[in-house]
């Protein structure tokens, strides 16, 4: 029997700064929206609400801001409720993020700072690597290699 699959991957820009809240049990939640261009000539985009939990929520709050590019992996979740004002049945689909990759480095895009994040740790996207200025073209003496 085939298993069900609920997985989504989206790449886009934040339409607003993330908002943080805490559950009654003390878990952190970050909510944000992204716009994903359709890629046509009509400059249309699709908009998605994203929710990140706990450590991932902390990283989102630390590194993301409006205009930053992200790659979001997660699953779709549908909420249904009765509107208290109109009494009508309402529903929405949102993405519960399992991984958020921050695509802009420091100074890129509209925000400041940048990192990739797994569910457990952040890694700087544009880690500074030492630049070697003086490279000579002398041949390597194999007797100097210690092994």
Number of C-alpha atoms within 10 A of each C-alpha: 3 4 5 6 7 9 13 14 13 16 18 21 23 25 19 16 18 22 15 17 13 12 8 7 6 9 12 17 21 23 21 21 21 25 20 18 15 11 9 8 6 8 8 11 14 10 14 17 16 22 22 27 21 16 19 24 23 15 23 30 19 13 20 24 23 17 19 25 26 20 16 22 19 20 16 14 12 9 9 10 11 11 11 8 6 8 9 10 10 11 11 10 13 16 23 20 23 17 18 24 20 25 20 24 19 17 10 14 17 16 19 14 20 28 25 22 20 15 16 10 11 18 13 14 17 14 11 7 6 6 6 6 6 6 6 6 6 6 6 8 7 8 7 7 7 5 5
